[in-house]
Amino acid sequence: MNAVRILGTGSYVPPKILSNHDLEKMGLDTTDEWITQRTGVRERRMADPDITTSDLAYEASLRALDMAHLTAKDMDLVILATITPDTCCPSGANWLQAKLDAPQAVTFDVTAACSGFIFGLNVAEQYLKNGSVGNVLVVASEVMTRTLDWTDRTTCILWGDGAGAAILRLGDEGHEILSTHVHSDGANGQDLLMPGGGSKTTPISHESVDKKLHTLNMIEANASFRVAVRHFIDSIKEAAAFNEVAVEDIDWFIPHQANLRMFQSMAKTLKIPMEKFYVTLHKYGNISSASCAIAFDEAVRDGSIRENNLVCLPVFGGGLTWGSALIRW
Ligand SMILES: CC(C)(COP(=O)(O)OP(=O)(O)OC[C@H]1O[C@@H](n2cnc3c(N)ncnc32)[C@H](O)[C@@H]1OP(=O)(O)O)[C@@H](O)C(=O)NCCC(=O)NCCS
């Protein structure tokens, strides 16, 4: 009765596709070949200008609620993981609450960049285990394409838009979250940075806009690649050791989807066959917090994850943040 269970998952990506060839056509100094070889990304989804993060979250939430046979009115807590909320005040979760028509729920955002979904699960786990809530909706949603400098070829090729969700409850029925683990390192977290928009640079000025401070900056992308791989590996080992299972006993690895070469490095170091990695980054790119939530939902829905499978979701993101969830399906 004390286990945290997943009752349903859902995801949504906007229909508009932006391919590597489209980026070439936009005049970006890049090629489909370069992007595919260095990242594994072939195309990404892009929300229309009038679509917000809470709109994508709403669609993913409805799908998760449907699978769980519950409604928004059954939710006691709604946690939205995002670094691209509709507005900072109100929170993205509050915009979502209004769309879901769930006035009974407590709602707030969790900001942990690409690790956000696992941080959200971790927070939900604490609320559930202390008995203060019954049903929790955890959603991760991002409109990353609105944060990009489309002339910065190292950064803008990587990102896309979308949302993933899960419904959690304590009990005997559903799929068990065996553990979640989260970590942060603020002292080394400035390499993936959106300098503008916060108290550091407000009020917004012509100068801050001219300097593109409101777009995502990736400094030392090479170094962040290596740090990411190290933390992914540590997170997998931590989840396995905590639950006293061997890494080779894990059936599926569904990491944050940043770069296919990161998956290959993890596979090589941990001696995991590449077939055990569930990949969506070729079609969606990096959707920050939503990446592994979407991949997880797609793996559930296409039957890749089977009953009793052991599924590991390792994540790494700006901040720095990292961690994992281990799930017995
Ligand atoms: C960004 C990333 C794909 C770059 O790949 P890389 O193999 O490290 O490439 P480098 O940065 O060494 O650049 C190699 C060359 O390609 C060029 N280049 C960069 N982006 C390019 C692009 N889109 N198209 C063509 N050339 C590009 C660079 O300018 C550089 O040229 P130079 O040798 O003349 O200076 C890779 O470092 C990465 O994925 N890093 C992790 C970033 C990340 O995902 N962080 C968040 C984790 S949540």
PDBQT file of the ligand as one rigid body, heavy atoms in Angstrom, charges set to zero:
ROOT
HETATM    1  C1  LIG A 401      26.408  20.978 -29.409  1.00  0.00    +0.000 C 
HETATM    2  C2  LIG A 401      27.088  19.713 -29.918  1.00  0.00    +0.000 C 
HETATM    3  C3  LIG A 401      26.120  18.956 -30.791  1.00  0.00    +0.000 C 
HETATM    4  C4  LIG A 401      28.262  20.135 -30.771  1.00  0.00    +0.000 C 
HETATM    5  O1  LIG A 401      28.885  18.974 -31.298  1.00  0.00    +0.000 OA
HETATM    6  P1  LIG A 401      30.477  18.818 -31.236  1.00  0.00    +0.000 P 
HETATM    7  O2  LIG A 401      30.790  17.555 -31.902  1.00  0.00    +0.000 OA
HETATM    8  O3  LIG A 401      30.878  18.990 -29.803  1.00  0.00    +0.000 OA
HETATM    9  O4  LIG A 401      30.973  19.996 -32.137  1.00  0.00    +0.000 OA
HETATM   10  P2  LIG A 401      31.942  21.182 -31.718  1.00  0.00    +0.000 P 
HETATM   11  O5  LIG A 401      31.256  22.095 -30.754  1.00  0.00    +0.000 OA
HETATM   12  O6  LIG A 401      33.262  20.606 -31.314  1.00  0.00    +0.000 OA
HETATM   13  O7  LIG A 401      32.077  21.927 -33.086  1.00  0.00    +0.000 OA
HETATM   14  C5  LIG A 401      32.788  21.377 -34.162  1.00  0.00    +0.000 C 
HETATM   15  C6  LIG A 401      32.690  22.331 -35.330  1.00  0.00    +0.000 C 
HETATM   16  O8  LIG A 401      31.354  22.300 -35.842  1.00  0.00    +0.000 OA
HETATM   17  C7  LIG A 401      30.859  23.625 -35.929  1.00  0.00    +0.000 C 
HETATM   18  N1  LIG A 401      29.402  23.588 -35.715  1.00  0.00    +0.000 N 
HETATM   19  C8  LIG A 401      28.719  23.790 -34.559  1.00  0.00    +0.000 A 
HETATM   20  N2  LIG A 401      27.410  23.686 -34.787  1.00  0.00    +0.000 NA
HETATM   21  C9  LIG A 401      27.262  23.399 -36.109  1.00  0.00    +0.000 A 
HETATM   22  C10 LIG A 401      26.161  23.168 -36.934  1.00  0.00    +0.000 A 
HETATM   23  N3  LIG A 401      24.899  23.200 -36.478  1.00  0.00    +0.000 N 
HETATM   24  N4  LIG A 401      26.380  22.886 -38.224  1.00  0.00    +0.000 NA
HETATM   25  C11 LIG A 401      27.620  22.831 -38.739  1.00  0.00    +0.000 A 
HETATM   26  N5  LIG A 401      28.714  23.059 -37.992  1.00  0.00    +0.000 NA
HETATM   27  C12 LIG A 401      28.538  23.334 -36.691  1.00  0.00    +0.000 A 
HETATM   28  C13 LIG A 401      31.601  24.389 -34.854  1.00  0.00    +0.000 C 
HETATM   29  O9  LIG A 401      31.566  25.759 -35.143  1.00  0.00    +0.000 OA
HETATM   30  C14 LIG A 401      32.968  23.791 -34.970  1.00  0.00    +0.000 C 
HETATM   31  O10 LIG A 401      33.620  24.370 -36.058  1.00  0.00    +0.000 OA
HETATM   32  P3  LIG A 401      35.202  24.680 -35.990  1.00  0.00    +0.000 P 
HETATM   33  O11 LIG A 401      35.852  23.325 -35.787  1.00  0.00    +0.000 OA
HETATM   34  O12 LIG A 401      35.467  25.302 -37.293  1.00  0.00    +0.000 OA
HETATM   35  O13 LIG A 401      35.375  25.599 -34.814  1.00  0.00    +0.000 OA
HETATM   36  C15 LIG A 401      27.573  18.809 -28.764  1.00  0.00    +0.000 C 
HETATM   37  O14 LIG A 401      28.691  19.394 -28.126  1.00  0.00    +0.000 OA
HETATM   38  C16 LIG A 401      26.523  18.583 -27.736  1.00  0.00    +0.000 C 
HETATM   39  O15 LIG A 401      25.531  17.937 -27.995  1.00  0.00    +0.000 OA
HETATM   40  N6  LIG A 401      26.777  19.053 -26.515  1.00  0.00    +0.000 N 
HETATM   41  C17 LIG A 401      25.858  18.876 -25.419  1.00  0.00    +0.000 C 
HETATM   42  C18 LIG A 401      24.977  20.014 -25.367  1.00  0.00    +0.000 C 
HETATM   43  C19 LIG A 401      23.734  19.684 -24.641  1.00  0.00    +0.000 C 
HETATM   44  O16 LIG A 401      22.907  18.951 -25.127  1.00  0.00    +0.000 OA
HETATM   45  N7  LIG A 401      23.587  20.257 -23.472  1.00  0.00    +0.000 N 
HETATM   46  C20 LIG A 401      22.397  20.142 -22.716  1.00  0.00    +0.000 C 
HETATM   47  C21 LIG A 401      22.329  18.830 -22.031  1.00  0.00    +0.000 C 
HETATM   48  S1  LIG A 401      20.776  18.697 -21.273  1.00  0.00    +0.000 SA
ENDROOT
TORSDOF 0
